[in-house]
């Protein structure tokens, strides 16, 4: 009899512990799951790209996530979202190919040059020329950026505004965000172009992967914690059934 009592207390204790841990898992999972979405909403902003000016990196109609950044943090090779009054005062997506103090020109051996270095632009479509018009040698003014689209034949970028003040460059302060990933279709994170590394450090990816990991971990904890109850009840029914079917002669 005393052995049965001890077993009952042990099973009851295990049940209470399991329920407690299950509740904690669900609570922590909810915090991570919802917190991940809140974190993402604070750090990132979604945009729909309306044209093919950034093809093949980003096609018309693609949905991207852009990390809110200060214009001072933008580096060569970044794909950014910005507004410029003389360009239509609407959100535009282009690639930064030169920053304040750089001297940019095209083309040398069919390539864009920045500070005299030929840039290997891996993001251009295979066989596409670095530019379809000559870019005169331009020194980018301080705190300004020279922008190009990845689809050079039809992109209305800095080359379309060369006759304007500051030779078609854009103020750093005009940048709203830096594109981190194409989420629809799910093309994933944008690669940092190695062709600019000789000129200085590239920007680092934002925390998108960490945010997605947080959301996924939260979902797993919620599901695992929620599944404990049904699994425990099913196990208890099996144990009860085993006791009822125990042969009387065993005792």
C-alpha positions in Angstrom: 0.0 0.0 0.0 2.7 2.4 1.0 4.5 1.7 -2.4 1.3 2.6 -4.2 1.1 5.9 -2.3 4.6 6.8 -3.1 4.0 6.1 -6.8 0.9 8.2 -6.7 2.7 11.2 -5.2 5.5 10.8 -7.6 3.2 10.8 -10.6 1.3 13.7 -9.2 4.5 15.6 -8.7 5.7 14.9 -12.2 2.4 16.1 -13.5 2.6 19.3 -11.7 6.2 19.9 -12.8 5.2 19.1 -16.4 2.3 21.5 -16.3 4.5 24.2 -14.9 7.2 23.7 -17.5 4.5 23.6 -20.2 3.1 26.9 -19.1 6.5 28.5 -18.9 7.3 27.2 -22.4 4.1 28.7 -23.8 4.6 32.0 -22.0 8.2 32.3 -23.2 7.2 31.2 -26.7 4.6 34.0 -26.9 7.1 36.6 -25.7 9.6 35.5 -28.3 7.0 35.1 -31.1 5.3 38.4 -30.6 8.5 40.2 -29.6 10.1 39.1 -32.8 7.4 40.6 -34.9 7.5 43.9 -32.8 11.3 44.0 -33.2 11.0 43.4 -37.0 8.4 46.2 -37.3 10.7 48.6 -35.5 13.9 47.8 -37.4 12.4 47.1 -40.9 10.0 48.6 -43.3 8.5 46.8 -46.3 8.5 48.3 -49.8 7.1 47.1 -53.2 9.5 47.9 -56.1 7.4 49.2 -59.0 9.9 49.0 -61.9 12.7 46.8 -63.3 15.4 49.4 -62.7 17.1 47.1 -60.2 16.8 43.9 -62.2 18.0 41.2 -61.9 18.6 41.9 -58.2 15.1 43.1 -57.7 12.3 42.7 -60.2 9.2 44.8 -60.7 6.6 43.9 -58.2 9.1 42.3 -55.7 8.5 42.9 -52.0 11.6 43.9 -50.1 12.4 44.5 -46.4 14.6 47.5 -45.8 16.4 48.2 -42.6 15.9 51.7 -41.2 19.3 53.3 -41.1 20.9 56.7 -40.9 22.3 57.9 -44.2 25.7 58.3 -42.5 25.9 54.5 -42.2 25.4 53.8 -46.0 28.4 52.3 -47.8 29.4 51.5 -51.4 27.4 48.6 -52.8 24.4 49.2 -50.6 20.9 49.1 -52.2 19.0 51.9 -50.5 15.5 53.4 -50.5 15.6 57.2 -50.7 13.6 60.3 -51.7 15.0 63.1 -53.8 12.7 66.1 -54.7 14.3 66.6 -58.2 13.8 62.9 -58.9 10.0 63.0 -58.2 10.0 63.0 -54.4 8.8 59.4 -54.1 10.5 56.3 -52.6 13.2 55.1 -55.1 15.4 52.0 -54.9 19.0 52.3 -56.3 22.5 51.0 -55.6 25.2 53.3 -54.1 28.3 53.0 -56.2 30.3 56.0 -54.9 30.3 58.1 -51.8 31.5 61.6 -50.9 35.1 62.1 -52.0 35.1 59.2 -54.5 35.8 59.9 -58.2 33.5 57.9 -60.4 33.6 57.4 -64.2 32.6 54.9 -66.9 33.8 53.0 -68.7 37.3 51.5 -68.6 37.5 48.1 -70.3 33.7 48.1 -70.1 33.7 48.6 -66.3 32.7 51.3 -63.9 35.7 52.8 -62.1 35.8 54.4 -58.6 39.0 56.1 -57.6 40.6 54.6 -60.7 39.8 51.0 -59.7 37.7 48.9 -62.0 34.7 47.5 -60.2 33.5 44.0 -60.8 29.8 44.3 -60.5 28.6 40.7 -59.9 25.0 41.9 -59.6 24.7 42.9 -63.2 23.0 40.6 -65.7 25.4 38.3 -67.6 26.8 40.2 -70.6 25.3 43.5 -69.5 27.6 46.6 -70.0 28.5 48.6 -66.9 26.8 51.6 -68.5 25.1 52.4 -71.8 26.3 56.0 -71.8 29.6 57.5 -70.9 29.8 58.9 -67.4 32.2 61.8 -67.2 34.7 61.8 -64.4 32.8 63.1 -61.4 34.1 63.7 -57.9 31.2 63.0 -55.5 30.7 66.0 -53.1 31.0 65.4 -49.3 27.9 63.8 -47.7 26.4 62.8 -51.1 26.0 59.5 -52.9 26.2 58.5 -56.6 23.3 56.1 -57.4 22.9 53.6 -60.2 20.2 51.0 -61.0 21.4 47.4 -61.7 19.4 47.5 -65.0 21.6 50.2 -66.6 19.7 50.5 -69.9 16.5 51.9 -68.4 17.2 53.1 -64.9 16.6 56.8 -64.2 19.5 57.2 -61.8 22.3 59.6 -61.2 23.3 59.4 -64.9 19.9 60.9 -65.9 20.6 63.9 -63.6 24.2 64.7 -64.5 23.3 68.3 -65.6 21.7 69.1 -62.3 23.4 70.6 -59.3 25.9 68.2 -57.6 26.1 66.2 -60.8 23.2 63.9 -60.1 24.3 62.9 -56.6 21.9 62.5 -53.7 22.3 63.7 -50.1 23.0 61.0 -47.5 20.1 62.5 -45.5 17.7 61.5 -48.3 18.2 57.8 -47.5 15.4 56.2 -45.5 16.5 52.6 -45.4 18.9 49.9 -46.7 17.4 46.9 -48.5 18.3 43.7 -46.7 16.2 41.0 -48.4 13.7 40.2 -51.1 10.8 38.5 -49.2 8.4 38.1 -52.1 9.3 36.0 -54.0 11.4 34.5 -51.3 14.8 35.3 -52.8 16.4 35.8 -49.4 19.1 38.2 -48.2 20.9 40.5 -50.7 24.6 39.6 -51.1 27.1 42.3 -50.2 29.1 43.0 -53.5 32.7 42.1 -53.0 33.8 44.4 -55.9 33.8 47.4 -53.6 35.9 45.8 -50.8 39.2 47.3 -52.1 37.8 50.8 -51.5 36.7 50.2 -47.9 34.6 48.1 -45.6 31.1 46.9 -46.7 28.0 47.3 -44.6 27.0 44.4 -42.4 23.6 42.7 -42.9 20.8 43.7 -40.5 19.4 41.5 -37.8 16.7 39.9 -40.1 18.0 36.3 -39.6 18.1 36.8 -35.8 14.6 38.2 -35.9 13.3 35.2 -37.9 15.1 32.8 -35.6 13.4 34.4 -32.6 10.0 34.1 -34.2 10.6 30.5 -35.1 11.9 29.6 -31.6 8.8 31.2 -30.1 6.5 29.2 -32.4 8.3 25.9 -31.5 8.0 26.7 -27.7 4.3 27.5 -28.0 3.5 24.3 -30.0 5.7 22.2 -27.7 4.1 23.6 -24.5 0.6 23.4 -25.9 1.2 19.8 -27.0 2.2 18.7 -23.4 -1.4 18.5 -22.1 -2.9 16.2 -24.8 0.2 14.0 -24.7 0.1 13.8 -20.8 -3.6 12.9 -20.8 -3.1 10.2 -23.4 -0.2 8.7 -21.4 -2.4 8.8 -18.2 -5.2 7.0 -20.0 -2.8 4.3 -21.2 -1.5 3.8 -17.6 -5.0 3.6 -16.2 -6.0 1.1 -18.8 -2.9 -1.0 -18.0 -3.9 -1.0 -14.3 -7.5 -2.1 -15.0 -6.4 -5.0 -17.2 -3.9 -6.3 -14.7 -4.7 -10.0 -13.8 -6.0 -10.5 -10.3 -3.7 -13.5 -9.7 -0.6 -11.3 -9.9 -1.0 -10.1 -6.3 
